[in-house]
Amino acid sequence: MTLAANLILGRLKAALELPPPPGLLAGDLAELPAGELVTAAVLVAITDRPEPGLHLTLRRENMRSHAGQVAFPGGRLDPGEDVVTAALREAEEEIGLPPAAVELWGAADQYRTVTNYLVTPILGLVPPDLALSPHEHEVADLFEAPLSFVLDPANQHRMSAEFQGATRTYYQINWNGRRIWGATAAMLVNLTRRLEAA
């Protein structure tokens, strides 16, 4: 691993121990009253290679929520689970990532989606070049995006669109023909802001 990669990984891991910095994104349409929240977790799996990457999935078009979007592996908590257990279970189910292969770092900042999921990102380091197998009914594609690219504020574009009669803003990251936006991009923006505050 390069010195630069070691520095960013060390800073990112240390940043998880700090109090939340100001300016974090709380959620989609945060001004609207929340309905019944569904607790969920995602695994932010960082690859341990000279230029670290992130495992991301493309959700199938027939999924009930966030269909066709780029996402971290994850989902709602099953009864009796905590966020770490759920993130590891979902990553194993969705992309075949063995829980024992993950060096857990800790939880980042929760994010509320427009579908009323309260999502906790769980960060961890994984070996490079694992033989992963995307779930055929849930995952249309699995890819790895460079960590340095997705955490660079210059690549996190503030966008706007009309939704429910108002102009809404959101973040989008374009990498290698992939459109990373919505909750996934917002969680990456929050990680960047943690890094900047560390």
C-alpha positions in Angstrom: 0.0 0.0 0.0 1.3 3.5 -0.9 2.1 6.1 1.8 -0.8 8.2 0.5 -3.2 5.3 0.8 -2.0 4.5 4.3 -2.5 8.1 5.3 -6.1 8.3 4.0 -7.1 5.0 5.5 -5.5 5.9 8.9 -7.3 9.3 8.8 -10.6 7.8 7.9 -10.4 5.1 10.6 -9.4 7.8 13.2 -12.2 10.1 12.0 -14.8 7.6 13.1 -13.8 8.1 16.7 -14.5 11.8 16.6 -17.8 13.6 17.4 -19.9 14.3 14.3 -18.6 17.5 12.6 -21.0 20.3 11.6 -22.5 20.2 8.1 -23.3 16.6 7.8 -26.2 15.6 5.5 -29.0 14.2 7.7 -31.2 12.7 5.1 -33.4 13.0 2.0 -36.2 15.6 2.3 -35.1 16.3 5.9 -37.8 19.0 6.2 -40.6 16.5 5.9 -41.9 14.7 9.1 -40.6 11.2 9.3 -43.0 8.3 9.1 -42.2 5.0 10.9 -38.4 4.6 10.5 -37.0 1.3 9.3 -33.5 0.6 10.8 -31.0 -0.5 8.3 -27.3 -0.9 7.8 -24.8 -0.9 4.9 -21.3 -2.2 4.7 -18.7 0.3 3.4 -16.1 -2.4 2.4 -12.8 -0.8 1.6 -10.3 -2.9 -0.3 -6.8 -3.3 1.2 -4.7 -2.6 -2.0 -2.1 0.1 -3.0 -5.0 2.3 -4.2 -7.9 1.3 -2.0 -11.4 1.0 -3.5 -15.0 0.6 -2.4 -17.3 -2.4 -3.2 -20.5 -1.0 -4.7 -23.5 -2.8 -6.2 -26.0 -1.9 -8.9 -29.4 -2.9 -7.6 -31.7 -4.7 -10.0 -34.5 -2.8 -11.7 -37.2 -5.0 -10.0 -36.2 -4.2 -6.4 -39.0 -2.6 -4.2 -36.8 0.3 -3.2 -34.0 2.2 -4.8 -34.3 0.1 -7.9 -31.5 0.5 -10.5 -29.4 2.6 -8.1 -25.8 2.2 -7.1 -25.6 1.2 -3.4 -23.5 -0.3 -0.7 -24.4 -3.9 0.2 -26.9 -3.7 3.0 -30.6 -3.7 4.1 -32.9 -3.7 7.0 -32.2 -5.3 10.4 -33.7 -8.7 11.1 -35.2 -9.2 14.6 -32.5 -9.4 17.3 -29.7 -7.9 15.0 -27.5 -4.9 15.6 -26.3 -2.7 12.8 -22.9 -4.5 12.5 -24.5 -8.0 12.3 -27.0 -6.8 9.7 -24.4 -5.1 7.5 -22.2 -8.2 7.5 -25.1 -10.5 6.9 -26.4 -8.4 4.0 -22.9 -8.2 2.4 -22.6 -11.9 2.6 -26.1 -12.4 1.1 -25.7 -9.8 -1.6 -22.1 -10.1 -2.8 -20.8 -13.3 -1.1 -18.4 -11.4 1.2 -17.5 -13.6 4.2 -18.0 -11.8 7.5 -14.7 -13.2 8.8 -12.9 -11.4 5.9 -13.9 -7.9 7.2 -11.7 -6.0 9.6 -14.4 -3.8 11.3 -13.6 -0.2 11.9 -16.9 1.1 13.3 -20.0 3.0 12.4 -20.3 6.3 10.5 -23.2 8.8 10.6 -26.7 7.6 10.1 -28.7 8.8 7.1 -32.4 8.9 6.6 -33.7 8.0 3.1 -36.8 9.3 1.4 -38.3 5.9 1.9 -37.8 6.3 5.7 -34.9 3.9 6.1 -32.5 5.1 8.9 -29.2 3.7 7.5 -26.0 3.2 9.5 -22.9 2.8 7.4 -20.5 0.3 8.9 -16.9 0.7 7.7 -14.4 -2.1 7.4 -11.3 -3.2 5.5 -11.4 -6.3 3.3 -8.7 -8.2 1.3 -8.3 -7.3 -2.3 -9.4 -9.6 -5.2 -11.8 -11.8 -3.2 -13.9 -14.2 -5.2 -17.2 -12.5 -4.7 -20.5 -13.6 -6.1 -23.4 -11.1 -6.6 -26.9 -12.3 -5.7 -28.6 -13.1 -9.0 -32.0 -11.7 -7.9 -30.8 -8.6 -6.1 -27.6 -7.4 -7.7 -27.3 -6.5 -11.4 -23.6 -5.7 -11.1 -20.8 -5.4 -8.6 -17.9 -3.1 -9.1 -15.1 -1.4 -7.2 -14.6 2.4 -7.3 -11.4 4.2 -6.2 -11.7 5.5 -2.6 -9.6 8.6 -3.4 -12.0 9.5 -6.3 -15.3 9.1 -4.4 -14.1 10.9 -1.3 -12.7 13.9 -3.4 -15.0 16.9 -2.9 -14.2 17.9 -6.5 -16.0 14.8 -7.7 -19.1 15.2 -5.5 -21.4 17.3 -7.6 -24.4 19.1 -6.2 -27.3 18.5 -8.4 -31.0 19.7 -8.5 -34.2 18.3 -9.7 -38.0 18.9 -9.4 -39.6 16.6 -6.8 -43.0 17.0 -5.1 -43.5 20.5 -6.5 -40.2 21.8 -5.3 -36.6 22.0 -6.4 -34.5 19.5 -4.5 -30.8 19.2 -4.3 -28.7 16.0 -4.0 -25.2 14.8 -4.6 -23.9 12.8 -7.5 -20.5 11.2 -8.2 -19.8 10.0 -11.8 -17.1 7.4 -12.1 -16.4 5.2 -15.1 -19.9 5.5 -16.5 -21.5 4.8 -13.1 -23.9 7.3 -11.6 -23.5 7.2 -7.8 -26.2 9.4 -6.3 -28.9 9.7 -3.6 -28.2 8.1 -0.2 -25.0 6.4 -1.3 -23.5 9.6 -2.5 -24.7 11.5 0.6 -23.0 9.0 2.9 -19.8 9.4 0.9 -20.1 13.2 1.2 -20.5 12.7 5.0 -17.4 10.5 5.1 -15.5 13.2 3.2 -16.7 15.9 5.7 -15.5 13.7 8.6 -12.1 13.4 6.9 -11.9 17.1 6.4 -12.7 17.7 10.1 -10.3 15.2 11.4 
